[in-house]
């Protein structure tokens, strides 16, 4: 199992994963609020649905900014972005998304399997070796 090189990188992976999961959750929540507003004929719920969609767009931009440069320590692929490259044969999806599977496994399992190289990376920081001369 591979590890990350710094605590800063570890925090960025977790924050980008949280933004990505919240982005994916914003659409069903907005649809629920919108349908409830249409059934009850209440414009307030429809306005809340609009706010949730706007927040989802902001989260999408933030997840793209924060997670855009995060790389797998082995293959240097970006597991939280879709590069359009071919995926590893053991790459898994969650609701049809490789990014969502990586983000959920970072948040709940404290590790992820890179969809490009298939290797597991733990959400831990490598220990620095002391060189002795």
Secondary structure by P-SEA (a helix, b strand, c coil): ccccccaaaaaaaaaaaaaaaaaaaaaaaaaaaaaaaaaaccaaaaaaaaaaaaaaaaaaaaaaaaaccccccccccccccccccccccccccccccaaaaaaaaaacccbbbbcccccccccbbbbbbbbcc
